[in-house]
Amino acid sequence: MMAWGEPGLWLLLLPFVGAVIGLVIGRLNGRLRDGFVGLTTLALLGLAIAALALLGRGPNATMKMKALELASAPGYFITFRLDRLSGVMALLISLIGAAAAFFSFRYMERYPRPSRDRYYPLLLLLLGAMNGAILAGELFTMFILWELMTLAAFFLVIFDERQESLAAGIKYLVMSEAGALAMLVGMILTWHRAGTTDLQTLAMSRFFADPGQAGLLGLFLLGLGVKAGIFPLYTWIPDAYPAAPSPVSALLAGVMKKVGLFWMIRLFFEMLSPTPIL
């Protein structure tokens, strides 16, 4: 089981806990809430640095964490995996996330307090979901956090509730959910054919290296390609980026797209060859 003191765990949990606490504090004092959000994002950045330091420099450095065993499926664990690749990505998420949070303090002054009260929890929720998605060590765990990331981004895109923002958000959501459905079908078929969705097990068995599984990789590519904004699945980007608040646009372009690219690397390089990427 995962130890509560592991930085890898708190890369996922800290933003979620911070979102709840920030929501409560925001109802009492807006300035105090801003300070809390700033400290939370800085702490997240510190945790990302600490996690990379604890992993060491070896190419095989990895930390697999079993977080929860499902009672309805004995032997099935919701797992998270911290290695050099996910550690570097978590550092990027935390760095850009902290910058976006601090830029938001001045940017959000144009909005009324109720709007600010919902903005910062959504921002932290997005950071936590992105960290969780890249730390997931199992496909269904990744899917849950991927969907949470999609929803948090959707509500941030439509944040100011203008007609063009709502249209852009709906377009983003429809395309994202179509891609997510393709990935879910791929995950179910992977479970049916391989008997597991654990990434390390799939990599070592070279399941995806079988030419017969090319269709599965195509389903994953479709879903990941929407988030990564690859041709021709990028059409949500020109609408969503201008519609979202500027700090959110920076997160979508600077980090969230890269979460899709991160999983392409996981599946199309690591899964085809068990040699670590970093």
N, C-alpha and C positions, 0 to 999 in steps of 0.2 A: 504493500500500500504506500501511497505517497505521503512523505513526511510534511507536516505543515510548515516546517522551516525552510523548505526548498524554494529557492528563488523562482524555479520553473513554475511552481504552483501559483505563486503570487503574481507572476506576469499575467496570468489569466484572471485571478480572483480580485486583485487590487482595484482594477477599473470598475468591476461590477459592484464591489463593496462601496467604492467611492461614489458611484452613481446614486446609490440609495441614500448614503449619508449626505451627499451634496444636495439631493432633492429636499431632504428635511431641513438642512441648514438654510437653503435658499428661501424657504418660506419664512424664516426668522430674520435673516440679515443677508442682503445681497453681497455686500463687500466681504463678509466673512466667508460666504460661499465661494467667491472668486479666489480668495486666498487658499481655501481648502483644495479647490480644483487645481490650482497652480502647484501646490505642494504634492498633490497626488500624482500629477504627471511627472514631476521631477523625481519622486520616489520610484515611479515606474521606470524611468530612464536609468536610475541607479541600479535597480534590480536587473535590468537587461545587461548592464555592464558587468555586474556581479555574476550573473549566470554564465556569461561567456568566459569570465575569468575562472570559474569553477570547472568548466569543461576542459580547460587546458588547451594545448596546441596540437595534440595528435589528431590525425585524420579520422581515427576511429572513435574519437571522443563522443560519447552519447550518454544520455540519461533517460531511460524509459521508466515511466511512472504509471502504475496501475492505480487509478483514482477511485474506481467504484466497480464492484461486481454486481451484475443484475440478478436479483433473486429469481426472476422468471426465466433466466437463461444461464444456469450455472456454468462457470468456466468462461463466460463472456465478460470482458472487462472494457469499460470506458477508459481508454489509455491516452496518455500524453507523452510526447517524445521531444526532448531537447537535445539537439545536436548542433554542430557548427553552422549548418545552413539555416535552421530555424532560429538559432541564437542571433545570427547576423540580421535576419529579417525582423526579429523582435526588437533589436536595437534600432533599426530604421523606423519601425512603427512608433516606438517610444520617443525617439528624437523628433520626428516630424509632428507627432501628437502633442508633445510639450510645446513646440513652437506654435502650433495651431491654437492651443489653449491660451497661451499668453497673448497672441495676437487678437484672440476673441474678446479679451477684456475691454479693449477700446472699441473694437468693431461692434460689439453687441450693445453699446450705449445708445444706439439709435432705435433699439427695440424696447417696448414696454417690459416691465418687470415680469409679468406672467410668461412672456415669451422667453426671457432669459432663464426663468426657472425650469423650463423644459429643455432648453438648448443644451446646457452643460451635462445633465445626466445622459442625454442622447449621445453627446460627444464621447463621454467616458465609456458608455455602452459599446460604441463603435470600436474604440481602442481595445476593449476587452475581447470583443468578438473576433477582431482581426488577430490578436495574439492567440486566442484559443484555436482559431482555424489553422494557423501555421504550426501550432504545437501539437495538434491532434496526431495521435499515433495509430488511429484506426478510422476507417472511412466513414462510418455512420456518426462517430463523434464529430468528425470534420463537417459533415453535412448539417448537423444541428447548429453548430457555431457559424457555418457559412450562411445559413438562413437568418440567423440573428444579426449577422453583419449586414445582410441585404436589407432587412427591415429597419435597422438603425439608420443606414444610409438613406433609405427612402424617406423616412420622416425628417431627416435633415435637408434633403433636397427640396421637399415641399414646405420647408419651415416657415417661409413668409406668407404662404397661402395665396400667392398671386395665381392668376389663371394659368400663366405660362409655366410657373413652378409646378403646379398640380399636373399639368399635361406632361411636363418633362419627367416628373416623379412616376407617374403611371406608366409611361413608356419604359422607363428604367426597370420598374417592378415587373412588368409583363415579360420583358426580355430576360430578366434575371431568373424569374420563376420558370420560364420555358427551358432555360439552360439547366436550372436546378433539377427539373423533372428528368431531363436526359441523364444527369449524373446519378440521380436516385435509381433509375432503371439500371444503369451500369453497376451501381453498388449491389443491388439486389441480385443481378446476374452473377457478379463476382462471388457473392456469398454462396449462391447456389452451385457454382462450378468449382470453386476453390475450397469451400467450407470454412472460409475465414475472410475477414476484412482487415486484419492486423497488417500494418504496412511492412513491418520487419519480416514477418512470416511470408508475405507475398513476394518481397524482394529476394529472400533467400531461396524460395522455391522457383523463382524466375517464371512465375505464373503468366505475367503479361508478355514475356518473351516468346510465348507460343504464338505462332502466326494465326492460329485459330481464334485468338482473343483480340484481333485487330478491331473488330466491331466494338468491343467494350472500350478500347482506348478512344475510338471515335466518339462515343457517347460522352466520355469525360472531357475530351477536347472541345466538344460543343458547349458544355456547361462552363468550363473554365475560360473558354474563349470570349464569352459574353463579358465576364468580369474583367478580363485582361484587355478587352477592347481591340481584339485582333480583327483583321479584315475577314469577312464582311459583317462582323458582329459588333461593330463599334458605333452603330448609329444612335445609341442612347447618349453618347458622350457630348456631342455638340449642344444638346438640349440641357443635359443635367448639370454640367459644369457651370454655365452662366447662371442657372436658376438657383443653385445652392449658395449659401453664405460663403464669402471668400475663403475663410479658414477651412470650411468643409471641402470646397473645391480643391484646395491644396492637399487635403487628406485623400480625396478620391483619386486625384491624378498622381500624387507622389507615393501613395502607399497601397490603397485598395486594389488598383490595377495590378500592382506587383504581387499581391496575394494570389491572384490568378496565375501569374507567371511562375510564382513559387511552386504551386501545385503541378504545373506543367513539368517543371524540373523534377519534382518528386516522382511523377508517374512515368515520364518519357525518358528519363535518364537513370534515376536510381532504381526504379522498378524493373527496367530492362537489364540493368547491371547492378548487382549488390554492392559495387564499389562506392564508398561515400563520395559526395560531390565536393565537400570541403574537409 
